[in-house]
Amino acid sequence: ICGDTLAVNVTSTSVTMDATCFEQGKVVYTVTLTLNGVRYTDTKEATFGEAKHELTHVAAQKATCTVDGNIEYWTCYRCEKIFSDANATQELSASETVVAKLSHTPVFVDENTSTCSTKGNIPYWYCSSCYTYFNDENCTMKIENKATVQLGKASHTLTHAEATVPSGYVNGSIEHW
């Protein structure tokens, strides 16, 4: 065999698959050797990483009368699943994390008549939680501009008084309005 020419061709490839929530990552190595037209192939696998969820905590947010809230939960960035616990044992749907917004708490403000020294107001309701003003008790007709519930001060109502002359123990007065 000495002095014979050998035809050798070697190729190698590797394919890497990242770890998932359910399987470890792995690298598959394949080597192919062709020697004088005869092909030999060998494949080996090596695993790495843990098969586990990569969780991000989402803190609970209280619902108010203006926005929905949410319960405390965890999300996995790998599989995008949602869990009720840090051990990822209780899966949730996105809708199960929502705490519906609360109803407004209406408080009625009665009409006050304006005087020459104080402003009055029209009757209205406001929510004691969010301080939004409404035209109705069901808090469905929002008053966009709170200043519109106030009425301006009333004009003075002037009464004419004639001048009087003092007499005895009674003081007199000048003519006035």
C-alpha positions as CSV (number, residue, x, y, z in Angstrom):
1,I,0.0,0.0,0.0
2,C,3.0,2.2,0.3
3,G,3.1,4.6,-2.5
4,D,-0.7,4.3,-3.2
5,T,-2.7,7.5,-3.3
6,L,-5.5,7.7,-0.9
7,A,-8.6,9.8,-1.7
8,V,-9.7,11.4,1.6
9,N,-12.5,13.9,2.1
10,V,-13.6,15.0,5.6
11,T,-16.5,17.3,6.4
12,S,-17.9,18.3,9.8
13,T,-21.0,20.2,10.8
14,S,-22.7,21.2,14.0
15,V,-26.2,22.3,14.7
16,T,-27.0,24.1,18.0
17,M,-30.5,24.1,19.5
18,D,-31.0,26.4,22.4
19,A,-32.6,25.2,25.6
20,T,-36.3,25.6,25.8
21,C,-38.7,25.5,28.7
22,F,-39.2,21.8,28.1
23,E,-35.8,20.5,26.7
24,Q,-32.1,21.1,27.4
25,G,-30.1,22.8,24.7
26,K,-28.0,20.6,22.5
27,V,-25.3,20.6,19.9
28,V,-25.3,17.9,17.3
29,Y,-21.9,17.2,15.7
30,T,-21.7,15.2,12.5
31,V,-18.4,14.1,10.9
32,T,-18.4,12.5,7.5
33,L,-15.2,10.8,6.2
34,T,-14.9,9.5,2.6
35,L,-11.9,7.2,2.1
36,N,-11.3,5.8,-1.3
37,G,-15.0,6.1,-2.1
38,V,-16.3,4.6,1.1
39,R,-18.3,6.9,3.2
40,Y,-18.2,6.8,7.1
41,T,-20.5,9.1,9.2
42,D,-20.5,9.6,13.0
43,T,-22.9,11.8,15.0
44,K,-22.5,12.9,18.6
45,E,-24.8,15.1,20.8
46,A,-23.8,17.3,23.7
47,T,-26.5,18.9,26.0
48,F,-26.2,22.1,27.8
49,G,-28.4,24.5,29.9
50,E,-31.5,23.7,31.9
51,A,-35.0,22.9,30.6
52,K,-36.9,25.5,32.6
53,H,-39.0,28.6,32.3
54,E,-37.3,32.0,32.4
55,L,-39.8,34.0,34.4
56,T,-40.4,37.7,34.9
57,H,-42.5,38.8,37.8
58,V,-45.4,41.2,37.3
59,A,-46.6,42.9,40.5
60,A,-50.3,43.2,41.3
61,Q,-51.9,46.5,40.4
62,K,-55.1,47.6,42.1
63,A,-58.1,48.4,39.8
64,T,-59.5,51.9,40.0
65,C,-62.7,53.4,38.6
66,T,-60.7,54.6,35.6
67,V,-58.3,51.6,34.7
68,D,-58.3,47.8,35.0
69,G,-55.8,46.3,37.5
70,N,-54.1,42.9,37.5
71,I,-53.2,40.1,39.8
72,E,-49.6,39.2,40.6
73,Y,-48.3,36.8,38.0
74,W,-45.1,35.6,36.2
75,T,-44.4,35.4,32.4
76,C,-41.9,33.2,30.6
77,Y,-40.0,35.1,27.9
78,R,-39.1,31.8,26.2
79,C,-42.6,30.3,25.7
80,E,-44.7,33.4,26.5
81,K,-46.9,31.5,28.9
82,I,-48.3,33.1,32.0
83,F,-48.2,31.6,35.5
84,S,-49.9,32.4,38.8
85,D,-46.8,31.2,40.8
86,A,-43.0,31.6,40.7
87,N,-42.6,27.9,40.2
88,A,-44.5,28.0,36.9
89,T,-46.9,25.2,38.0
90,Q,-50.3,27.0,37.5
91,E,-50.7,28.3,33.9
92,L,-53.1,31.3,33.3
93,S,-54.7,32.9,30.3
94,A,-54.0,36.6,29.8
95,S,-57.7,37.4,30.7
96,E,-57.3,35.6,34.0
97,T,-54.7,38.2,35.1
98,V,-57.1,41.2,34.7
99,V,-58.9,42.8,37.6
100,A,-61.8,44.7,36.1
101,K,-62.0,48.4,36.8
102,L,-64.3,49.4,39.6
103,S,-67.5,51.4,39.4
104,H,-67.4,55.1,40.1
105,T,-68.6,56.2,43.5
106,P,-71.0,59.1,42.8
107,V,-71.6,61.9,45.2
108,F,-74.4,64.4,44.5
109,V,-73.7,68.1,44.7
110,D,-77.0,70.1,44.9
111,E,-77.5,73.4,43.1
112,N,-76.3,76.5,44.9
113,T,-77.6,79.9,43.9
114,S,-75.1,82.5,43.3
115,T,-75.0,85.6,45.4
116,C,-73.2,88.9,44.9
117,S,-70.4,87.5,47.2
118,T,-70.3,83.8,46.4
119,K,-70.3,81.7,43.2
120,G,-73.1,79.1,42.8
121,N,-73.2,75.9,40.9
122,I,-75.5,73.7,38.8
123,P,-76.4,70.3,40.3
124,Y,-73.9,67.6,39.4
125,W,-72.3,64.4,40.5
126,Y,-68.6,63.6,41.1
127,C,-66.8,60.4,41.8
128,S,-65.2,60.4,45.2
129,S,-62.5,58.1,44.0
130,C,-61.2,59.8,40.8
131,Y,-62.8,63.3,41.3
132,T,-64.3,63.2,37.8
133,Y,-67.5,65.3,37.3
134,F,-70.7,63.9,35.7
135,N,-74.1,65.1,34.6
136,D,-75.8,61.9,35.7
137,E,-75.9,59.6,38.8
138,N,-74.7,56.6,36.7
139,C,-71.5,58.5,35.9
140,T,-71.8,58.0,32.2
141,M,-72.1,61.6,31.0
142,K,-68.7,63.1,31.9
143,I,-68.3,66.8,32.3
144,E,-65.1,67.6,30.5
145,N,-64.6,71.1,31.8
146,K,-65.1,71.2,35.6
147,A,-65.4,75.0,35.4
148,T,-68.8,74.7,33.7
149,V,-70.5,73.5,36.9
150,Q,-69.7,76.9,38.5
151,L,-71.9,79.8,38.1
152,G,-70.6,83.4,38.3
153,K,-71.4,85.7,41.2
154,A,-74.7,87.4,40.9
155,S,-74.9,91.1,40.4
156,H,-75.6,93.3,43.3
157,T,-79.3,94.1,43.8
158,L,-79.3,97.8,44.7
159,T,-82.1,99.5,46.5
160,H,-82.3,103.3,46.6
161,A,-82.4,104.9,50.0
162,E,-83.3,108.6,50.4
163,A,-81.4,110.9,52.7
164,T,-82.9,111.2,56.1
165,V,-82.5,114.0,58.6
166,P,-81.4,113.1,62.1
167,S,-84.0,113.7,64.8
168,G,-83.8,113.0,68.5
169,Y,-81.8,109.9,69.1
170,V,-82.0,108.6,65.5
171,N,-79.0,109.3,63.2
172,G,-79.7,110.6,59.8
173,S,-78.2,109.2,56.5
174,I,-77.2,110.5,53.1
175,E,-78.8,109.2,50.0
176,H,-77.3,105.9,49.0
177,W,-77.7,102.7,46.9
